[in-house]
Amino acid sequence: QVQLVESGGGSVQAGESLRLRCVASGTGQSITTMGWYRTAPGKQRELIAWMAGIDRKGYKDPVKGRFTLSKDADQNTYYLQMNSLRPDDTAVYYCGVAGSWGPGTQVTVSS
């Protein structure tokens, strides 16, 4: 089973940026599909961005144009660049692969 660890969260002001990282281990083959999710206070976990195949990417409307996925396939490491952060981006962010989750990383955005 794949193990995932997220990092890069923190507390920032609105308009600032953060770069989240997800490192995957315990898999003997390249990961072809992964997603970034978040759980905001009082809400359910939601998918916000995903990567599939060689270079297919998708973003949900709340983050489209502000967040960008990238990967370092050789290192099984995935990044989520988050720009123009807003207070409603405050959440615990997770990466998910094949039903496995990391512990998450907290992002707090203040106005």
C-alpha positions in Angstrom: 0.0 0.0 0.0 1.3 3.4 -0.9 2.3 5.8 1.9 1.8 9.5 1.5 3.2 12.4 3.4 2.1 16.0 2.8 4.1 19.1 3.8 4.4 22.8 3.1 1.3 24.1 4.8 1.3 27.2 7.1 -0.3 30.4 8.1 -0.3 33.2 5.5 -2.1 36.4 4.7 -4.7 36.6 1.9 -3.0 37.1 -1.5 0.2 35.2 -0.5 1.3 31.8 -1.8 2.2 28.4 -0.5 3.6 25.3 -2.2 2.4 22.0 -0.9 4.4 18.8 -1.4 3.3 15.2 -1.4 5.8 12.4 -1.3 4.7 8.9 -2.1 6.5 5.7 -1.1 5.9 2.0 -0.9 4.8 1.6 -4.5 6.7 -0.4 -6.9 5.5 1.4 -10.0 4.9 4.9 -11.1 1.7 6.6 -9.9 -0.5 7.5 -12.8 -3.4 9.1 -11.0 -3.4 11.3 -7.9 -5.5 14.0 -6.4 -5.2 16.9 -4.0 -8.1 17.3 -1.6 -9.0 19.5 1.3 -11.2 19.5 4.3 -12.4 23.0 5.4 -13.8 23.6 8.9 -17.3 22.1 9.1 -17.2 20.7 5.6 -16.5 17.4 4.0 -13.3 16.5 2.2 -13.4 17.7 -1.4 -11.3 17.0 -4.5 -9.7 20.2 -5.8 -7.2 19.1 -8.3 -6.1 15.9 -10.0 -3.5 14.5 -12.3 -4.0 11.5 -14.5 -1.9 9.8 -17.2 1.2 11.4 -18.6 0.1 15.0 -18.2 -3.6 15.4 -17.8 -4.6 17.8 -15.1 -7.9 19.1 -13.8 -9.0 21.7 -11.3 -12.2 22.5 -9.6 -13.7 26.0 -10.0 -12.8 27.4 -6.6 -9.0 26.9 -7.3 -8.9 27.1 -11.1 -6.4 29.7 -12.2 -4.8 30.0 -8.8 -3.5 26.5 -8.0 -1.2 24.5 -10.2 -0.2 20.9 -10.0 3.2 19.6 -10.9 5.2 16.4 -10.3 8.7 15.0 -10.1 7.9 11.6 -11.3 11.4 10.3 -10.6 11.0 11.1 -6.9 7.3 10.2 -6.8 6.7 13.7 -5.5 3.8 15.9 -6.3 3.3 19.6 -5.8 0.4 22.0 -5.5 1.4 25.6 -6.0 -1.2 27.8 -4.4 -1.3 31.5 -5.4 -3.6 34.3 -4.5 -4.7 32.5 -1.4 -8.0 33.5 0.2 -9.4 32.9 3.7 -11.9 30.4 2.2 -8.9 28.3 1.2 -8.3 27.6 4.9 -8.4 23.8 5.3 -6.4 20.7 5.9 -4.9 19.6 2.5 -4.4 16.0 1.6 -3.0 14.1 -1.3 -4.7 10.9 -2.3 -3.6 7.9 -4.4 -5.6 4.7 -4.9 -7.6 5.1 -1.8 -4.7 6.0 0.4 -4.2 9.3 2.2 -1.5 11.2 4.0 -2.0 12.8 7.4 -2.6 16.2 5.8 -1.1 19.6 6.1 -2.9 22.6 7.6 -3.3 25.8 5.5 -4.6 28.9 7.3 -5.2 32.1 5.4 -6.1 35.2 7.2 -7.6 38.4 5.8 
